[in-house]
């Protein structure tokens, strides 16, 4: 398969003209920190995906917060390594649904779960 021919710089509507306009537009809108933040937030909101993502933020945990895992017992934050190891020993490969079937396939889903 032959590579695409390079875009020419002449003629209206050429790919190169659009690229140049995009660069000029991007550099002018990112002139200030506020504009950068706005552009970044817009770019994140414009992401079209079915994926999920997570983020990390520290929060104050109420003193009465408690998690209990069968076979491990009560767990108070922060989670200790020994507790994590116990949880992992109680966990099993998590299945997923495909139509009416329940399947365990680590090439599709590689995570552990515990019974509630």
trRosetta pair geometry for C-beta under 8 A, 3 or more apart (Angstrom, degrees):
i j d omega theta_ij theta_ji phi_ij phi_ji
7 14 5.5 136 -177 164 106 107
7 15 4.1 -112 -108 63 147 106
7 16 4.1 170 119 -39 124 96
7 19 7.7 132 71 4 158 130
8 11 6.3 58 90 21 117 114
8 14 5.8 -98 69 -141 74 156
8 16 6.6 -127 87 11 29 137
9 14 7.2 -178 -137 82 13 152
9 16 5.3 -86 -101 112 53 153
9 17 7.8 118 -159 -59 49 73
10 14 7.2 85 82 -18 30 150
11 14 4.9 92 83 -43 98 114
11 17 7.6 -123 90 -26 61 131
12 17 6.6 6 -148 -21 41 177
13 17 6.5 13 2 57 5 138
13 18 7.6 22 -161 -45 39 101
14 17 4.8 101 56 1 77 100
14 18 7.3 -145 96 -2 44 85
15 18 5.7 -59 -155 38 36 110
15 19 6.3 37 149 -21 69 105
16 19 5.5 -51 -147 35 35 114
16 20 6.3 37 154 -20 66 102
17 20 5.8 -52 -149 35 31 111
17 21 6.4 31 153 -18 64 106
18 21 5.7 -54 -148 37 32 112
18 22 6.3 36 152 -23 64 106
19 22 5.6 -55 -149 34 31 114
19 23 6.5 30 154 -18 65 104
20 23 5.8 -55 -151 35 32 110
20 24 6.4 29 154 -16 66 106
21 24 5.8 -56 -148 39 31 110
21 25 6.1 31 154 -19 66 109
22 25 5.7 -56 -145 39 28 111
22 26 6.1 26 158 -18 65 109
23 26 5.8 -55 -142 38 28 109
23 27 6.2 20 162 -13 64 109
24 27 6.2 -60 -144 40 25 103
24 28 6.2 17 160 -14 63 112
25 28 6.2 -64 -146 39 25 104
25 29 6.3 13 162 -12 64 112
26 29 6.2 -64 -144 40 26 102
26 30 6.2 9 164 -8 64 116
27 30 6.1 -67 -142 44 28 102
27 31 7.6 64 152 -63 57 77
28 31 6.0 -13 -168 -36 40 112
29 35 5.2 -162 170 172 62 125
29 39 5.7 117 130 -72 118 133
30 35 5.9 -162 -110 108 26 111
30 36 5.1 62 -144 -86 80 84
30 39 6.2 -62 -84 24 83 158
31 35 6.0 42 46 40 67 149
32 35 4.7 95 58 8 82 101
32 36 7.0 -142 97 -7 44 87
33 36 5.5 -54 -150 35 34 115
33 37 6.4 35 153 -20 67 103
34 37 5.8 -53 -151 34 32 111
34 38 6.4 30 152 -17 65 106
35 38 5.6 -55 -148 38 34 112
35 39 6.1 32 154 -18 68 108
36 39 5.7 -57 -144 40 29 109
36 40 6.1 30 156 -21 65 108
37 40 5.7 -54 -144 37 28 111
37 41 6.3 28 157 -17 63 107
38 41 5.9 -56 -148 37 28 109
38 42 6.3 28 153 -18 63 108
39 42 5.7 -56 -147 38 31 112
39 43 6.2 33 154 -22 65 106
40 43 5.6 -53 -147 35 31 112
40 44 6.4 30 154 -18 64 104
41 44 5.8 -54 -149 36 31 110
41 45 6.3 28 154 -16 65 108
42 45 5.8 -58 -146 40 30 109
42 46 6.1 28 155 -21 66 111
43 46 5.7 -59 -145 37 28 111
43 47 7.4 50 151 -44 59 87
44 47 6.0 -32 -166 -6 37 114
61 65 4.9 -81 174 24 97 156
61 77 5.2 47 61 53 178 143
62 65 4.8 125 66 -37 79 95
65 76 7.6 114 91 -137 83 69
65 77 6.8 -5 101 8 129 112
66 74 5.8 -37 -163 -151 106 106
66 75 7.7 131 -166 62 58 53
66 76 6.9 -33 -113 -89 67 73
67 74 7.2 130 78 -158 46 55
67 75 4.6 -31 76 61 99 102
68 72 7.9 169 -174 77 50 89
68 73 6.7 -63 -145 170 80 30
68 74 5.1 -33 -97 -94 84 59
68 75 7.1 173 -91 11 31 78
69 72 3.9 13 83 44 108 123
69 73 7.1 -7 58 40 70 27
69 75 6.4 30 1 -17 104 122
69 86 7.7 138 90 115 131 103
69 87 5.6 -17 148 -108 172 91
69 90 6.5 144 155 70 115 159
69 114 6.2 -13 -150 149 105 169
70 90 7.0 161 85 -164 71 143
70 114 7.3 168 43 169 90 120
70 115 6.9 -33 43 75 136 94
71 86 7.2 -174 124 169 86 99
71 89 7.9 -131 138 95 129 94
71 90 4.5 152 81 -103 138 129
72 75 6.7 4 126 -53 122 109
72 83 6.4 85 -176 -155 122 77
72 86 4.4 129 -117 126 99 123
72 87 5.6 7 -77 -75 157 67
72 90 6.1 -96 -39 -14 103 148
75 79 6.3 12 180 -109 124 81
75 83 5.4 119 -119 -172 110 144
75 87 8.0 12 -71 -63 151 122
79 83 5.5 -129 -164 82 77 125
79 84 5.7 84 153 -60 117 96
80 83 4.7 91 59 6 80 105
80 84 7.1 -146 95 -7 40 87
81 84 5.6 -54 -149 35 34 113
81 85 6.4 35 153 -20 66 103
82 85 5.7 -51 -150 34 32 113
82 86 6.6 34 151 -19 63 104
83 86 5.6 -53 -151 36 34 113
83 87 6.4 36 151 -21 66 103
84 87 5.7 -51 -149 34 33 112
84 88 6.4 33 153 -20 65 105
85 88 5.7 -54 -150 35 31 112
85 89 6.6 31 152 -20 64 104
86 89 5.8 -55 -150 34 32 110
86 90 6.6 26 153 -14 65 108
87 90 5.8 -63 -154 40 33 108
87 91 6.2 37 150 -32 68 109
87 114 6.9 -79 -166 -55 83 139
88 91 5.5 -53 -144 27 34 117
88 112 6.7 72 -134 86 66 172
90 114 5.6 29 118 -118 105 115
91 112 3.7 58 149 163 135 123
91 113 6.1 143 -154 65 95 18
91 114 5.1 -72 -98 -67 74 80
92 112 6.6 145 70 -153 20 83
92 113 6.5 -37 64 64 70 71
92 114 7.7 119 16 -99 74 41
93 104 5.1 81 113 -157 122 122
93 106 6.7 -73 -147 -72 131 96
93 111 7.9 114 -152 81 56 36
93 112 6.4 -62 -96 -106 33 63
93 113 7.9 15 138 22 17 83
94 104 7.7 159 94 -119 26 87
94 109 6.2 -83 87 134 97 125
94 111 5.0 -15 26 89 128 84
94 112 6.0 142 -26 -161 94 13
94 113 3.8 89 -91 -12 103 115
95 102 4.8 47 148 171 142 94
95 103 6.0 153 -159 76 93 29
95 104 4.8 -68 -96 -71 81 75
95 109 7.9 97 -170 72 17 137
96 102 7.4 171 85 -153 22 61
96 103 6.1 -30 64 64 71 82
96 104 8.0 124 14 -96 68 37
96 105 7.5 -71 38 37 106 89
96 108 6.5 -115 41 115 142 124
96 109 4.9 120 -29 -3 132 151
97 100 7.9 -28 -165 -137 100 11
97 101 7.0 147 -155 82 58 48
97 102 5.8 -35 -96 -99 66 64
97 103 7.5 127 -118 17 17 81
98 101 5.1 -19 67 67 83 101
98 103 5.3 5 10 4 115 130
103 108 7.6 40 106 47 121 146
105 108 4.4 46 95 18 109 109
105 109 6.8 80 73 30 70 77
106 109 7.1 -84 -123 79 34 45
106 110 4.6 59 -161 -96 82 87
107 110 7.9 50 -69 -53 13 102
